[in-house]
């Protein structure tokens, strides 16, 4: 009876140990996705991105939300965001809603003009489509 109990206890401990190793190795230590190591980058012009979101936000979210996109366009404004980082706003056909790109580097210097930016799409807001963790291509 005690022998069977010890065997069952050893099996339970072994299963728990294997599960713990699996979770530690493949779940907790999973590499954080970055713009640089993204595989399926969607390329789009700022005006097209804004048009798609204005036409059908739900379909656009399915296509772009939380994915790395490469947006080309003209910088119309630059400002500091609440974290002190640079927010680059790309021109669209709607003057009230540009593409807002929160740049990753805080001390980045950018000039007005045409640019290509890669970042994670975080959806459409009141002031336009937002991208986060952006870098200049």
Secondary structure, 3 states (H helix, E strand, C coil): CHHHHHHHHHHHHHHHHHHHHHHHHHHHCCCCCCCCCCCCCEEEEHHHHHHHHHHCHHHHHHHHCCCEEEEEEEEEEEEECCCCCEEEEECCCCCCCCEEEEECCCCCCCCCEEEEEEEEEEEEECCEEEEEEEEEC
